[in-house]
Amino acid sequence: MRLNRERLVDAALALVDADGSEALSMRTLAARVDRQVSSLYNHVSGRTDLIELMRARIVADIDVSAFASAASTAHEVPWDAALESWARSYLQAFAAHPNLIRLLATTEIRELSTYQMYDAVIAGLRRGGWPESRTVAVMRTVEAHVLGSALDIIAPGDLITQDSADARFSEIRAALDPRFSQTSTARAAFDLGLTALIDGLRLQLKAEAS
């Protein structure tokens, strides 16, 4: 199969998904696509370039259309509803590639589409009445909740169970009763946290406006 940039990104994502971000190197990637390391440089300038291409691939799956709709007088979406829609789409994109979180969260962002996404979010918050000085903090707060939840969602199902809790710890054992399993999942925790977070942001904005 002919090697190209898209195939390299596919292979890099598969490598990180399987072996973690620490496994990503030009040498391991070359072995995965059955090429010499030197041939990879015909398509990417190096590991940093590859990481940004992976970032772009993930960002392409994050839906910011609600913020774009908020700019339309014909169909205005409130900032809080747009923020929730973005957060849920963001979670879905990263839950599919959780091993990328540490890699992307600790690498300087240079890739254009990520800033385009952030620009849409900030613009939507500004239209919703948020002062410019607070918009990045609002965005990053939601982003942190999403990324933490993405890691929680892929954690082993038996990470915390009633059976593993010592009998001395009666409160946590009772709370981990299997009857409550549907309201104790990582997904339920994400929903609860997102609701609480956005409710709190509404109160913050109201307080700043008063």
Buried (B, 14 or more C-beta within 10 A) or exposed (E): EEBEBEEBBBBBBEBBBEEBBEEBEBEBBBBBBEBEEEEBEEBBEEBEBBBBBBBBBBBEEBBBEBBBBBEEEEEEBBBBBBBBBBBBBBBBBBBBBBBBBBBBEEBEBEBEBBEEBBEBBBBBBBBBEBEEEBBEEBBEEBBEBBBBBBBBBBEEEEEEEBEEBEEEEEEEBEEBEEEEEEEBBBEEBBBEBBEEBBEEBBEBBEEEEE
